[in-house]
């Protein structure tokens, strides 16, 4: 987290990140073993876990990317500036994948694509959703790679016992 954010903004972001990361930790603990065994107790629930993992990952990326963009722009967030995805995504990539070797930008785009499937404003659009878009390979894998890109930057601070790994 960059220094110089307004204290209220920093505290809200820390609180939000803690809650989202705990949820991602729990989801990864359920998703990975089911995917590795190749059989599921209830496939629809598995797809929803993958979707929720993407929503959480997007939220983490958006929060950190926005904080980085604010500081790069000389702002502290106290004026509740609206930050577009292309702005915060560029700041996130600059910090967490500056050499573009991990594909963070593409993974964020994949995660956003999954997240957007149920964040549609058009009435009736959800009936046309391909639920296979929430599969392990198409949803969880890019989201997990994006999280690894973020965690890799401070790998020494990642707990040894976690489902959200830096590698």
C-alpha positions in Angstrom: 0.0 0.0 0.0 1.5 3.3 -1.0 2.3 5.9 1.7 0.5 9.3 1.6 -3.2 8.1 1.3 -5.7 10.0 3.5 -6.0 8.2 6.8 -9.7 7.4 6.3 -9.0 6.1 2.8 -6.1 4.0 4.0 -8.1 2.5 6.9 -11.1 1.6 4.7 -8.8 0.1 2.1 -7.0 -2.0 4.7 -10.3 -3.2 6.2 -11.7 -4.1 2.8 -8.6 -5.9 1.7 -8.5 -7.9 4.9 -12.1 -9.1 4.5 -11.7 -9.9 0.8 -8.4 -11.7 1.3 -9.9 -13.9 4.0 -12.8 -14.8 1.7 -10.3 -15.6 -1.1 -8.3 -17.7 1.2 -11.4 -19.7 2.1 -12.5 -20.1 -1.5 -9.1 -21.2 -2.7 -9.2 -23.9 0.1 -12.4 -25.3 -1.4 -11.7 -24.7 -5.1 -8.2 -26.2 -5.5 -8.8 -29.6 -3.9 -12.1 -30.0 -5.9 -10.4 -29.1 -9.2 -7.4 -31.4 -8.5 -9.6 -34.4 -7.6 -11.5 -34.0 -10.8 -14.9 -34.6 -9.3 -17.3 -32.3 -7.6 -20.1 -32.7 -5.1 -22.1 -30.0 -6.7 -20.8 -28.5 -9.9 -22.9 -25.4 -9.9 -21.5 -24.4 -6.4 -18.0 -25.0 -7.7 -18.6 -22.6 -10.6 -20.0 -20.0 -8.3 -16.9 -20.3 -6.0 -14.8 -19.6 -9.1 -16.9 -16.6 -10.0 -16.7 -15.3 -6.4 -12.9 -15.7 -6.4 -12.8 -13.6 -9.6 -15.0 -10.9 -8.0 -12.7 -10.8 -4.9 -9.6 -10.7 -7.0 -10.9 -7.9 -9.1 -11.8 -6.0 -5.9 -8.2 -6.4 -4.6 -6.7 -5.3 -7.9 -9.0 -2.3 -8.1 -8.4 -1.2 -4.6 -4.6 -1.5 -4.8 -4.4 -0.1 -8.3 -6.6 2.9 -7.4 -4.4 3.6 -4.3 -1.3 3.5 -6.5 -2.9 5.7 -9.2 -3.9 8.3 -6.5 -0.4 8.5 -5.2 1.2 8.7 -8.7 -1.2 11.6 -9.4 -0.3 13.4 -6.2 -3.7 12.7 -4.7 -4.7 11.2 -1.3 -8.2 10.0 -2.1 -9.9 12.4 0.3 -11.9 13.9 -2.5 -13.3 10.5 -3.6 -11.9 10.8 -7.1 -13.4 8.5 -9.7 -10.6 6.3 -11.1 -11.2 4.4 -14.4 -10.1 0.8 -14.9 -7.5 1.7 -17.5 -6.0 4.2 -15.0 -5.7 1.9 -12.0 -4.8 -1.2 -14.1 -1.8 0.6 -15.6 -0.7 1.6 -12.1 -1.2 -1.9 -10.8 0.8 -3.4 -13.7 3.6 -0.8 -13.2 4.0 -1.8 -9.6 3.4 -5.6 -9.7 4.4 -6.6 -13.2 6.6 -3.8 -14.6 8.5 -6.1 -17.0 5.1 -7.6 -18.2 6.5 -11.1 -17.6 3.6 -12.4 -15.6 0.7 -11.3 -17.8 -1.0 -9.3 -15.0 -2.9 -7.0 -17.3 -4.3 -9.9 -19.3 -5.3 -11.8 -16.1 -7.0 -8.7 -14.8 -8.9 -8.5 -18.1 -9.9 -12.1 -17.8 -11.0 -11.7 -14.2 -13.1 -8.6 -15.1 -14.7 -10.5 -18.0 -15.8 -13.2 -15.6 -16.9 -10.7 -13.0 -18.9 -8.7 -15.6 -21.0 -11.7 -16.6 -23.2 -11.2 -13.5 -22.7 -7.5 -13.3 -24.9 -6.8 -16.3 -27.5 -4.0 -16.2 -29.5 -5.3 -19.2 -32.6 -7.2 -18.1 -32.6 -10.7 -19.3 -28.9 -10.8 -20.2 -28.1 -13.3 -17.6 -30.0 -16.1 -19.3 -27.4 -16.0 -22.1 -24.5 -16.5 -19.7 -22.2 -19.4 -20.6 -21.8 -20.9 -17.1 -18.7 -22.7 -18.3 -17.0 -19.3 -18.3 -16.8 -19.9 -14.5 -14.8 -23.0 -14.8 -11.5 -23.6 -13.0 -9.4 -23.0 -16.1 -11.3 -20.0 -17.4 -12.1 -18.2 -14.1 -10.0 -19.4 -11.1 -6.7 -19.9 -13.0 -6.3 -16.3 -14.3 -7.5 -14.9 -11.0 -5.0 -17.0 -9.0 -2.2 -15.9 -11.4 -3.2 -12.3 -10.8 -3.1 -12.8 -7.0 0.3 -14.5 -7.4 1.6 -11.4 -9.3 0.5 -9.2 -6.3 1.8 -11.5 -3.7 5.1 -12.1 -5.4 6.2 -8.5 -4.9 6.2 -9.0 -1.1 6.6 -12.8 -1.0 8.5 -12.7 2.3 5.4 -11.3 4.0 3.0 -14.0 2.7 2.2 -16.5 5.4 3.8 -19.9 5.0 0.5 -21.6 5.6 -1.9 -20.2 3.0 -4.0 -21.1 0.0 -3.0 -17.8 -1.7 0.5 -18.6 -2.7 3.2 -16.4 -4.3 4.3 -19.3 -6.5 
